[in-house]
Amino acid sequence: MNFKKVNNITGWLVCVVACTVYIMTMEATGSLWDTGEFISSALKLQVPHPPGAPLFVILGRISIVCFSWLFGSGPEGAARAVNLLSALCSGFTILFLFWSITHFARKIVDNGPAGMNTSQLVSVMAAGVVGALAYTFSDSFWFSAVEGEVYAMSSLFTALVFWAMLKWEAAADSPGADKWIIFIFFMMGLSIGVHLLNLLTIPAIVMIYYFKRYNVTPWGTVIAFLVGCAITGLVQVAAIQYTVKSAGILDVFAVNTLGLPFFSGFAFYFIALAILLFWGINLKLEKSNKLNLYILFIALVILLLLPFIAASEGAIVVLKLLLVAAIGWLAGYFLTSEGLKKLKLGFWCFAFMLLGYSTYVTTMIRSNANPAVDMYNVDNPNSLVGYLGRDQYGDFPLVYGQVFTAQAVDQTETTMKYTKGRERYEEIGKDVKPVYAPEDMMPFPRVWDASNEQGHATFYKEWLNLAEGEKPSFGDNIYFFVTYQLNWMYIRYFMWNFAGKQNDIQGFGDANVRDGNWLSGISFLDSWRLGDQSKMPDSVKNNKANNKLFLLPFLLGAIGFYYQYTKNNRDFLVTFLLFFFTGLAIVLYLNQAGNQPRERDYAYVGSFYAFAIWIGLGVLQIVEWLRKKLSERISVYLAALLCFLAVPLLMGFQEWDDHDRSRKVLARDLAKDYLESCAPNAILFTYGDNDTYPLWYAQEVEGIRPDIRVVNNSLLGIDWYINQLRYKINTSDSIDVIWSADKIRGRIRDYVVYNPRADINPNQYFDLYELMKDFVGSDDPGAKVAMQSGESINYLPGRKFSVPVDEAFVRSNKTVNPADSVLEALQIEFSEDKKFLMKNDLAILNIIAANKWKRPIYFTATFTGSELGFSQYLRKDGLAYRLVPVKNNTTVNTDWMMDKLMNKYAFGGAGKKGVYFDEQNRLHLNTIRMAFGDLGSNLADNNRREEAKKVLDKADKNILESNHPYAMVSRNNQHNYFSMRFLEAAYKAEHKELAGKISKQLHKDLDQQMTYYQSLSESKQEGMRSEMQYTMQFIQMLSGLEAQYKAGPPPSTSGDQTPVFKNDSGQ
């Protein structure tokens, strides 16, 4: 039989199966996290967060246009088209995986000139099918395959370039085979416009090249490995960063010194680079050309290392220039004819990589159009440098650095940064880097992050059991790496995919044996590791993400690992390098702190891809074992059947229900509910990915409430974002900001400190507008205080501020309700422990002061207002809280919410049977459910119990218990906390049937939780101690709640009935 024909047909059939699976299960609209941003960017060719994904955006737009016939031109069509693009990319990833597996399998099985017999051919195809379909149904890859995010397309590029190198290997002795290598680097250049993960295939690719082109020796193998690592680093630094940095340096020179237009230096740099590459490709190694060779090398090295040269001043610049020129001269001097041949190939590869990389030009083009989503304002080459370098996220140590307990003893400045002015680049100052004492530094720093906004420092201390102020040792550092970064943040994810998964509750450490662990389904093993799983509460046992794979994919992969090692150790090394660099190397590079906002398994899918190759090759080993007892034909078919049933089919059955997102629309509906909570032309402050990106999606893609300006607090600390508030977006007017752009440029007013003055009464209230405009915004030295670093910054002379209120105005524009008692002024007081305000805090206060009650100002539920001192002025208008000049005793805007919740709110598909909502989705469903609970509670407090029942029934009807139970295990019993508040609302409304149903579920779950905790051994109970305490508290609270309302709630018309539970804003 013709191998090529069978291989192609089988590969395409597997691809069709994978594409079908992903299309059937893909998300119906936008989903949580970054997808809302990416779909919005694709629809309107906008600029997503650093380091961007211009190729994804372009292809997403093409997909929207091309599939408009299928999905229509309506708002949902864009999301479906981008999600379909991810599904197709993932399906084709499976195609290239299949062909990669069969390539390796054929090299093992093929008998040479005689070729393969039918049984051998079937065994190779079986290996490809089992391995490819195992990856098709793997947890992490499937998750990314069905949503409009970059990881599916990134996986396709990884699979494509690895397969292309195997194609080169097969054709290496044929003329023109090196075109595959040039193709690979072109694909890598394109992939940079999606995600950088693709570059991690380079070491494996270099090893394939070495094995094919050179006589293999142990030291040669080591050198080839080091060369692969070096090329990876050079591509990352020279090709990606230094080319753009160099172009930016020349652009500043051309504009500021020569008076040329913007982008002239940028264009000159790449034209010069193209000329040099063309020259190099056509160069011949002759004595007469030796001078040309030196000129070429020196010019090329100077162009590529220009940022290194320009980073110094004076004589150091000259010395660096001479050093770089010497490197170029030496390279030309020692070049041989064979070396020139390889160098020309390198020039071709570099040229095509830059060609693929050029998609980033579209980012600058689109940013100059000031689109609604314009992250980092990449409107010039210098901004592109920071965008690609992810400057807004900061950096972290890898080889040598500080421990988290270190205090900076000094600081150093980096190179000058520029921003685009009207006619020239303007200096915005230099970034500073802290300097630490030598005793606070160590090699391979793993516990480095001192920030505690997300609890990183606290997490380190708890994980390492450090006393307050105790400095971690190097042993602590290694322990954290092994137990947390390696085991918890990689091995656990690996086992999710190939052993099984406990549930979808995010885990924060292996001491917690209940949440997010890997699970095999083998009772004695799971009981030994995690306790008796049969004692788990029903809500965990019935969790759709409770996937039992019985270690079968892992075992088959381990068999394939051994089999390839023994049969072809060169191919084994290639596969292992792919596995290592797309898995463990990422662990080393990310250097993750604890308390991550989400699980990060999606980052390691390349490693799982490599393991799927071994799963496929494991089939061949099973065939060999069976052949010892059975005929070859029977062994092949039996092994194929057993492996197919035991691995991909089992994985598909186990994983389908928690990966089917085809009817879920929660992200879109959550955004709609947030936006519909707001009055027209409102300003809505948001705080995280999941209360920002879905809102962008709703506005940009589906056209829901484009009159509202969504302002993300996390971005407000950056000058470009504040400046974007100054212009109109969609139908949302510009926002008044007190300070002009020059007052916040770069690091100016990154923070201000509290500095009390003896001549000012500490009880004095400052007018917030005047204080921000005339004092905090002043450049007068008298308005500044000197810091220990020698820097002078603005300061706050007091903690109390006021915002005047024009009662007639706020009543006329309906900021307040007719019955409200309006204050003369909003009085804001910072807490005593707040010693400074960051730029984002200052921006919020700027906007509040400058707004003067002209536009409604809202905050999402994640903001309490307590840190900035105005929590008492927040009124609940639905999912959003409105700033009002009223001291609230009751925080629910009853009639407003009644209209919005009953007529505008949507539920994300939770009213349809069989829709799966993972933990993040459940958190947001709880928020929606609780809005109905708070409204129902308020209506009941005001003797409007029939209306309260209708409100509660609407939530109950549209959020089915089968999709989202009232009682469910969650971290700190948060889920049950929301349900108890909803239960209290039912009690107040005298809705006995609903209250009885909720109470019964809560009792059952809490009792089952206690039974489970008591079944654990003492050591495992210790890790669950806080959860046990929460559960006992909730049992007592539930009993107290039932006792309070046993005889029915006392009548109340004043709304002053004391609730057992407080609302989201803490009031």
N, C-alpha and C positions, 0 to 999 in steps of 0.2 A: 504493500500500500504506500502511496505517496505521502511522506511525512509532512511536507510543507502544506499540502492541500488539507489534510486532516487537521493539522495544527491550526490552520487559519479558520476552518469551519468551526471547529470546537471552541476556539477562542472567541469568535463572534457570537456563538450561542451563549457562552457564559456571560459575555458582555450584555447581551439582550436580557438575560435573566437578572443581572445586577441592576441594569437601568430600570427594568420593570419594577423590581422591588423598591427602588428608591423613589420612582415616580409615584407609585401607589401610596407610599408612606410620607411623602414630603409635606412640609408645613404648608397650611392653606394660605397664610399671609406672612407678614413679618413675624419674627419670633423675638425672644428676649436677647439681651446682651447686644452685640455689635451689629446684628443683622439689619435692624431698622436703619442704622446709619449707612450701611453699605447699599441697601436697596434704594434709599433716598439718593445717595450719590450716583448710583447707576442710572436712575431714571433721568436725572437732570445734569449728569456729568459734573458732579460736585466733588469736594475735596474731603475725604475722610481723615480720621486721626492718624498721626505719625506712626510709622514711616510711610503711610499711604499704600495704595494699591491701584495705580492708574490703569494697568492692564485689566484687572478685574472690573474696574468701573467701565472701561470701554467695552469689554466683552459683555458685561451686564446690560449695557445700553443696547448693543447689537441684539442680544437675546430678547430684550423687551420688544424691539421693533420686529424681529423675525417671527416671534411667536404671538404677535398680536392677533393673527388669524385664528389662533387656537384659544387664547384666553380673552380675546376682545381688547378694546382700548380703554376699558373701565379701570378704576383705581386698583382693584385686586389683581388685574392682569399683570402689572409690573412685578409684584411680589412673586406671583406664580412663575413668571418667566425667569427671574433670577434664581429662584429655588430650583427650577427645572435645570438651569445651567449647572448648578452644583450637583444635581442628581446625575446628569449626563457626564460631567467631569469624573464623578466617582465611579460610574459604570465603566468608563474607558480606563480608569485606573486599574480596575479589575481585569480588563483585557490585557494590559501590559504586564500585570502581575502573572497572569496565566502564561503568557509567552515567555516570561523570565524563568518561571518554574520549569516549563518544558525544555527550555534551553539547557538548564543545569541538569535536568533529568536525562535528557538525550545524551549528554556527554558521558554520563555514568553508564547508561544502558547500551548505547550504540556499540555494535561489534566491529565497527570500522568498514572496510570495503564491502563486506557481506551485507551490511545494513541491518535493520531491525526486522524481526519477524512480527507477525500480527499481535502476539501476546505482549511483546515488548512495547510495541506502539501503543497498545491499549493501556499498559501500565504507566507510560509517560503521560498520556492524556488524563488518566485517572489522577495522577499526581497533580497535574495542573488544575483540574476541576476541583479536587478536594481543597487544595491550598487556596485557590482564588475564591471559592465560595465561603470558605472559613473566614477569610478576611471580609468578604461581602457582609456577613452577618455579625462581624465583631462589634462590640458595644461602642467603642470610641469612634471608629470610622463611620459607622452607620449614623451616629449622632450628627456628625459634620456633613454627611452626604445629603441631608434632607433640608438644609437651610441655606439661605443666601449669604454665606460667609466665605472668607478667602481660603479656608483650610481644605476644602474639597478640591479646588483648582490647584492649590499648592501640592496636594498629593498626586494629582495628575502629572504635574511637571516632574516630580520626583520619580514617579514610575516611568515616565517617558524617557528621561535622560539615562536612567539605569538600563532600561531595555535597549536604548540606542547604542549604548556602549557594548552591550552583548552582541548587537548586530555588527558593530565594528569588529569585535573579536572574531566573529564567524567569517567576516570578509576581509580580515586584516592583510592577507597575502594577495589580495586582488588589487589591480590598479584603481586608484581613486577612493580607496577605503577610508582615507582620512577625512573625507567629506562628512562622515558620521561624527567625527570629533568636532568639526566646525559647527555642524548642526547642533550638537550638544551644548556648546557654549552660546550659541544663539538662543536656544531654549532657556539656558540659565539666565541670560540677560533679560529675556521676557519674564522669567519667573520672579526676578527681583521686583517687578511691578505687581506681584501678587503677594509673595512672602519670601523671606530669606532662607527658610528651611531647606529649600532645594539645594543650596550650596553645600550642604553637609554630605552630599553624595560624592563630592570630589575625591576624597581619599580612596574610596572604593574604586572609582573610575581610574585613578592613577595606578592603582594596583593591577587592574586588568591590563592596562597599557604595558606596565613593566613585565608582567608574566608573558605577554605575547611578543614583546620586542627585544627582550634582553635575556641573557643567560642567568638563570635564577640562582642566587646564593643567599645564605642567611643574612649576611651584612647588606647585600643588595636589596633584600626585602625590607630591612629596617630603613635603609636610606630612601627607598621608594615611599614607604609610609611617611617619613619625615617630609619628603618633597610634597606629598599629597596634602599634609597639614599646612605646609608653607604656602602652597598654591591657594588653599582655602582662605588663609589669612590675607594673602596678597589681593585676592579678588574682593574680599570684604573691605580691606583698607584702601588699596590703590585704585581698583576699578570702580568701587561704589562710592567711597567717601572722598578720597584724595582728588579724583577727577573733578568732582563738583566743587570741592573746596578751592582747588586751583583756579577753576573757572570763575568762582566768586571773587577771589583775590584780584584776578585780572580785570574783572568787571568794575570793582571799586577803583582800581587804578585808571581804567579807561574813562570812567564817568567823572571822578573827582579831580584827577590830574590833567587828563587830556580834554575834558569837556565833551566827550562823546556821549551818545544816547545810552540809556539803560540797555543791557543785554549785548552791547557791542564787544566788551571784553570777553563775555561768555561765549559769544559766537566765534571770536578770534581764537580762543583756546581750542575749541573742538575742531575748527578748520585746520589749525596748526597740527593738532594731534592726528587728524585724518591724513594730512599731507605726509607726515613722518611715517605713519603706518604704511601708506601706499609706497613710499620710498623704500622702506624696509622690506616689503614684500617683493619688490622688483630688484633688490640689490644682489650683486654677484660678488663672490669672494675672490677678488683679484688684487694684485699689488697696486694697480692704478686706482682702485676703489677704496683702498685702506683709509685714506683721509676722509672720504665720504662716510665710511663706516664709523669712524670716531665722531664725526660731527653728528651723525644720526643718533648714536648711543648717548652722547652727552646731552643733546637737545631733548631726547626722549626722557631720560632720567630726570633732568631738571624740570620738565613739564609735569611729570608724575609726582615728584617730591617737592613741588613748590610750597605746599603748606608747611613742610618740615623746615624749609629754608626761611620762609617768611615769619616763622614763629619767634624769631629772635630779632635783635637790633644791632646796629653798628658793625664792629669787626667780626662778631659771631656770624653774621649773615654771610660775610665774605668767606669765612672759614668753611661754613656749611656748603656754600656754593662750590668751593674748590674740592671739598670732599665728594660731593655728588658728581662733579665733573670727572674726578679721578675714578669713581666707580664706573662711569660710562666709558671712559678710556680703557680701563682694564678689561671690561666686558668685550670691547671691540678687539683688543690686542690678543686675547686668548681664544677668540672665536675660531673654530675649525669649520671646514666645509660641511661636515656632518652636523655640527652644532648649528650652522646657518640654516640648514634644511629644517631642523626642529624649531629654530627661532622663527622662521617664516610661518610655520604652522601656528606657533604661538601668536604671531602678529594677526594672522587670519582669525584665530579664536578670539583675541582681544577686540578686534574690529567688530566682529559679529556680536560679541557680548555687549559692547557699547551700543550697537544698533538696536539690540533688544531692550537695553536699559533706557533708550531714548524716550520710552513712553512717559517718563517723568516730565518731559517738556510740556505735555498736556496738562499736568498739574499746575504749572505756572501760568499757562494760558487761561485755564479755567478760574484760577484764583484771582487773576486780574479782572475778571468779570464780576467779582464780589457776589458769589452765589450764597444762598441761605446757609448751606453747610460749607464752611470754608475754614477748616481746621488749620491753624498755624499761619494763615494768611501768606501762603507760599507764592507771592507775586514777584519774586526776584531771586536770582541765584543764591544770594546770601541767606535768605530765608529757607531755601531748599536744603542748604547745608544742615541747619538745625532740625529741619523736618526729617531728613534721612537719619540724622544722628539721635533722634528721639530726645532732644535736649530738654523738653518740658517734663520728662519723667526722671531726669537726673541720671547719675551713673552709680555703679557699685563696684567694690573691689573683687578681684578674682584671684590673682596670684599672691598679692601681698597687700594687707590693709588693716584697718582698725577693727577692734571689737566693739560691741554695742554699748559698753559702759564707758568708752573713751570720751573725753572732753577735748574739744579743739583748743590747742595752745597758740595757734597762729592761723593765718590764712595766706594763700598765694593767689595772684591774679592770672587769668588765662589771657588769650589774645583778644584784641579789640573786636567788639561785635558791632554790626551796622544794621540800620533799617533804611528802607527806601523813603526818601523825602520827595519833595516836589521836583527838584532838578538835580539832586545829588544824593549820595548815601550819607547819612548822618550817624555819627558815633553815638552808641547808647551805653557805652561803658564796657568793662570787662567782667566776666563771670569770676566768682571767687571760689576757691576750693579750700576746705579746712585742712589744717596741718595738725597731726596728732603726735603726742610724745612717743618716742621709740618703744617704751615699755607697754604701750597700748596697741602696738602693731604686731601682727603675726603672719606667717605664710599661710596660704590657702584659707583665707578668712571666710568662715561660714556663718558666724553669728555676728553680724556687722551692723544691722539696721537699728539705730537708736531711736527712731521715730516711734511714737506710740499712738498715732492717730487711729491705726487699725490694730493696736495692741501687739505690735511686733516685739517690742522690748519685754513686755510682760510675758509673752509666749516663750521667748528664750529662757527667761528666769524659771518659768514653771516647768518647761520641758527638761531643763538641766538641773532642776532643783537647787537653784542658787539663792543664797540669802540676799537681802536687800543690800545693794552696793557691792556685792561680791563680783569680782572680775572672772570671766570664764578662762579656763586654761586651754592649752592646745588640745589636750585630751577631750575636754568638753566640746571643743570645736569639731573634732573628728567624730565624736559621738553623735552630735547633731546632724552632721553630714550623713552618717551611715543610717541612723534610725529614722530621721525625718526626711531629709532631702532624697536619699536613695530609696529607703524602704517605703516610707509613707507616700511620698510624692512621685514614685516611679514604679517600684515593684508591685505596689497595691494596684495601680492602674493596669499594669501588665497582666496581673492575675485576674482582674475584672474581665478582661477580654478572653482569657484562655483557661480560666478555672471556674469562674462564676462570681456573682455579685450579690452582696447581702441585701441592699436596698438602695434607694436614691437619696437618702438623708446624708448631707455632707458631713464627712468625718474630719475631726481636727486632731486626731492622735490615736495610736493603737491601744491606749489605756481604755478608751471607750470601745467596748466590744459589741456595741449595739448598732453603731452608725457607720455606714459606708465602707465596711470592710470587704475584702474578697472572701468568697464562700465557695466551697466545692460541691456541696450537696451530699458529701460522704459523712454520715452522722458522727462516727467516732472521731474523725479528723476535725470537723467543725466544732464538736463539743469540747475537744481538747484545747482548741485555739480560742473559741469565742463563747463557750458555755452551751448548754442544751438549747438548740434552736427550736425545738418543739415547744418550749416554754415561752417563746416569744409572744407578745400580744398579736392578736389577729391582724391588726393594721400593719404590722411589719411582715408577718408571714404571707399576707395577701398583697403586699406591695408588688406592683407589676414589674419593678426592677429587681425583684428577688429571682435571679436567674441561676439555675443550678446546671453546670456543665460537667460536673463530676471529674474535673481535671483532664477530660479526654483530649481537648485541643492542645492543652499544655503537654500532655504525655506524647501525643503524636508528633508535636513539634520537637520535643526533646529527642525522640527517636530519630527524626530527620536531621537534627543537629549532629548527632553522633554518626549517622549514616553518611552525610556529606563529608564530615571530617575524615572518616576512614576511607572513603572512596575517591575523593578529590580534594585534597587539603588546600590547594590553591583557590579553588572556587569557594571553599569553606571560608577562607580568610577574606575574600571579597565580600561574601554575604555577612560575615561577622563585622567587618568594618562598617557596612551600611547599617547594621543593627546597632553598633556601638555609637556611631556619630549621630544617628537620628534618635537616640535614646539617652544613654548614659552621658554622652558629651553635652547634651542639652541640659541635663541635671547639673552638671558642673558649671555650665555657662550661666544659667538662670539664677543660681545662688538664691533660691527663694526663701523668704522669711515665712514665719507661720501666719495663721489666721488669714489665709487667702480668701478673697471674696467668693470664689467659686472653685470647683474642681478643675484641675488643669490637664486632664488626660489627653485632650485634643492636641496638645503640643508634641506628643510622642508617637503619633500614629505611624510615622515613618519607620520607627523601630518595630512596631507591631506588623508592619508590611513585610519587613525582613524575616520576622519569625514565621509569617505565613508561608514563606518559601520553604522553610524547614518542615512545616506541617505537610506541605505537598510532597516533599522528598521522603517524609516518613512512610508514605504509602509504599514506596519502593522497598523499604526495609521490611515492611510487613509481608510483601510479596516474597522476598527472599526467605523469610522465616517459614512461610507456608509451603514453599517449594520443597522444604526438607521432608514433608509428609505427603504433599499432594502434587499433582501434575502442574506443569507451568500454566496451562490455560486456566485450570480451575483456581489456582493460586491467585492469578491476576484478577479474575472476576470476583472472587470471594473477597480479596483484600480491598478492591475498589468499592464493593458494596458495603462491607463492614465499616470502612473508614468514612464513606459518605454518610451512612446512617449515624455513626457515632460522633461525627464532628459537624460538618456544615448543616445537615438536616436538624440535628439537635439544637444547634445554635440558632437557627432560624425560628424554630418553634419556641424556644425560650425567650428570644429577644424581641420578637415581633410586637408584642403588646405594649412594650415600653418605648418602642421607636416609631410607632405609627402616630404621626402628627397631622394626618390628612384632614381632620375635622376640628382641629384646635385653632382658635383665632384670639387667644387671650391677650397677647401682646398688643394687638390692634385695639381690642375692646378696652383694655386697661388704659391705654392712651386716650381713647375717646372719652372714657369716664373722667379722667383727670381734666381734660380740656373742657368738657361740658359742665364741669363743676364751676367754671370761671365765668365772670361777667364779661361782656364785650370789651375788646381792646385791652385785655388784662396783661399784666406782667407776672409770669409764673416762674418762681425760682425752684430749680430741681437740684438734686444732690448726687445721684448715682447713675450708672449706666442704664438701669432698668426703669428709672423714672425720667430719662432723657431721650435715649435713642428711640424707644417706641413712640414718643411724642413727635420727634422729628419725622418718623415714618408716617404717622397719622396726618401730619400737616402737609408734608412734601409730596407724599405718594397718593394718599386718599383724600386730600383736600379738606380734612376735618379741622375746623376752627383755625384757619390761617391768620385770623386777626390777633391771636394771642402770641406774645413774645415769650418764648421759652428761654430762660437764662440759667445756664448750668453753673452752680457755685464752684465746682472744682476747676473750671476754666477761668473764673473771674479773677484769679490771681495773676493773670497774664495780660500784658498790655494790649496785644493784638485783639484779644477777645472783647475787652472793654471797648476798644475803638470800634469794633463791629456793631456795638449797640447803637452807635450814633447814626446808622443809616437804616432806612426802611427795608423790611423783609416781607415778602408776600403782601398781605394787606395790614400787617402790623407796623404801626408807626415807629419811628426812631424813639430811643429812650433818652431822656435828659440826664446827663452826667455832669456834675459840677466841674470836675477837673478837665482841662484840655489835655490833648494827647501828650504834650511835652511834660505834663506833671506826673505821668505814670510810665514814661518810656523806660524800657529795660528794667533795671533794678530799683529805679526811683520809687520811693514809697512802697517797697515790697512789704514793709511792716512799719508800724509806729508803736512806741512804747508808752506805757502809763508813767508819767513823771509828775507827781503832785508838787504844787508850788505853795510856799509858805504864805504868799500874799493872796491866795484864793481860798475861799470858804469851801471845804470839802462837800458841803451840802448844796452848793450852788448848781443850778441846772443851766447848761450852756445851750443856746440855740444851735441845733445840729447843723443847719444850713450855713449859718455864719461861721461856725467853728471849722467846718470842712473847707469852706471857701477861703476864709481870711486867715486861718491859723494853721491847720494841718496841711492845707494846700499852699501855704506860703513858702517862698524860697528865702525869706529873711533869716539870717543867722540867729536872730533872737527867738525864732519859732522852732529852733532845733536844739538838740542835746547831743553832746559828744559821747560816743560809745568807747568801750575799752579798745576796740580795734583802731580807734582814731577816726572812724567815720562819724559824720554828723547827720542825724536823722530827725524827722519831725516827731513830735510827741503829743500826747493827750494830757492836758493839765488837770483833768478831773474824770470821774466815772459816770457822771449824771448828765443827761442830755434831754432836750425837749424838741418836739416837732409841733409847731402851732397848728391849731385846727380852726377852720372857718366853718362854724356850725351850719350856716345857711347853705354853704357850698356843698358840704358832704351830705346834707339832706337832699339837695336838689339833684345831685348825681347818683343818689341811691347807694352811697357807700355804707350808710347806716339804715336801719329799719325805722319806721315811724315811731315805734314805742321806745327806741333806744335813748338812753341818757348820754348825750355826747360830751366828751371831755373838752376842756379848753386847750389842752395840749397833751400829746403823747409823751409820757415821761419814761425815759429809758435809763436803766442803771445796770452797769456791768457788774458781774460777780467779783468778789474780792480776789479770787485766785486767777483772774484774767489779767495778766501783766502786759499784754501787747495785743494789737490787732493786725492781722495779716491783710494783704491787699484785697483779697476777696471779701473779707469782712468790711473793709473800708468802702469797697464798691457797692455793697448792699446798702450801707448807711448813706452813701452818696445818692443812690437812686431814690431811696425813701425820702431824703431831705429835698432833693430837686423835684420830685414828683408833685409835692404839695397837694396830694389827694386828687390829682387830675385823673389818674388811671388806677384801676383796681390792682392791688398787689397781693399775690398769693404765694404760698409755700406748699410744697408737697409734704406728706405725712412724715417723711424722714427728717424734717427740720422741726425742732421744738421751739426755737426762738429764745431759749433760756440763756445761751451764751452771749447773745447780743442784747438781752434784757427786755425783750418785748413779747414774751410768751403769753402774758396776760391779755394781750390785745389781739390774739389770733382767734378767729371764729371759724368753726367748721362749716364749710359750704358744700360738703360732699367729700370727695377724696382730697380736696385742697383746702388750705386754711387761709382765710383772708385777713389782712391787716386792717383793723378798724379802730377808730378813736373811741372805743367803748371798753370799759373794764368788764370782762365777761364773767358772770356767775354761771350762766348756762352757755356753753360754747357751740351749740348747734343752731344753725340758721334754718329753723324748722320748715317754713313754707317754701323757701328756696329749694331746700333739699328734697322736699316732697315732690315738687315738680320735676326736678332733674332725675331723681332716682326712679320715679314711677314712669317717666315718659322718655328719658334720654339714655339711661344706662344700659350697657350690654354686659354679657357674662362670659364671653370667650368660648362659647360652645359647651359650657358646663351643664347646660340643660339637655344635651343630647346624650343618650346612653352610650357607654363604652368609650368615652373620651379620656385619655390619660393625661394627667397633670403631674409633672415632677415636683420636687420640693420647691424650687424657685417659683413655679407657677402657683403652687398651693399658697405660698406666702402672699401673693398678690390677690388670689381669690379670697383669702381671709380678709384682706383689706377691703375688698368690695363687699363681702358679706357683712363686715363689721360696720360699714357705712349705713347699711340698712338696719343693723342692730341699734346703732346710736340714734338714728332717726326714730325707730320704733320706740325706743326707751324714752326719748324726749316727748313724743306724742302721748305716750301713756302717762308720763309725769304731768301732762297738761290735760288729763281726762279725755283724751281723744283716742280711746282704746280700740275702737273699731277701725279707725284709720291705721293705728299701729299694727293691728293684726294683718291688714292688707299689705302693709309694707313688708312685714316679716314673711308672710306667705309668698310674696313675689320672689324674695331671695331664696326661700326654701324650694320653690318650684323651679327656679332657673339655675340653681346650683345643686344638682342631684347628689344625694348621699353616696350613691355608687361611684360617682366620679370624685367626690370631695367630701369624705365623711365628716361628721361633726366632731368625732373623737378620733384622735390619731396620734401616734408617737411622733414627737418632734423634739428638737433641742430645747431644753429648759421648759418643756411642755407649752411652748408658745402657741401651737395650734389649739390646744385645749383651753388656753387662756382666752383666745378670741371666741371660742365656742361658749365658754362660760359667760362672757359678756353678752353674747347673743341669747343665751339661756335666760339671763337676768331680764333682758328686754321682753322675752316671751312671758316670763312671770309677771312683769309689770303690766303687760297688755292682757293678762288673764287668758293667754292662749294656752290652755291646759294640754291640748293634744300635742302641739309642737314642743312645749316645755317638757312633757313626759318623754317624748322621743329623744330629745337631746340629752336629757338627764340620764336616761337608760344607757345611751351610748357612752357617755362620759364615765359613768360608774363602771361599765364593763371594761373600758380601756384602762382606766386608772388602776382597777383591781388586777387586771392582767399584767400591767407594768410591775406592780409590787410583787406579784407571784414570780415573775421573771427575775427581778433583781434578787429576790430571796433564794432563788435556785442557783445563783452564781456562787462560785467559791469566794473565799475571803479576799484573795488577791484581785479577782476580777470585780468584786463588789467595790473595792477601793477606787477603782477607776470610774465607777458609776455612782460614787457617793453623792455628788451634787444632784444628779438626776433623781436618785432615790428621795432626797430631801425635798426637791421640787414636787415630786409625785405625792409624797405625804402631805405637803402643804395644800396641794390642790384637792386632795380627798377631803381635808378639813374644810377648805373653802367651799367645796361643793355641798358638803353637809350643812355648813352655815347658811349658804344661799337658799337651800331647800327649806331650812328651818325658818328663815326670815319670811319667806313667801308662802309658807304652808297654808296660812289662813287668808292669803290674798293680800295684795299691796294696799296700804292705806290710801284713800283718795287724796289727790293733790292737784291744785290748779296753779300753783306758784312755781312749779318746776324745781322745788328745793328738796325733793326727796333724795336722801343720801344713797348713792349707788355703792354696791360692793366693789365694783371695778372702776378704775379711772379710764378715760379715753386716750386716744393716740397721742395727744399733745401733753399728756401728763396732768391734765386738769380734771 
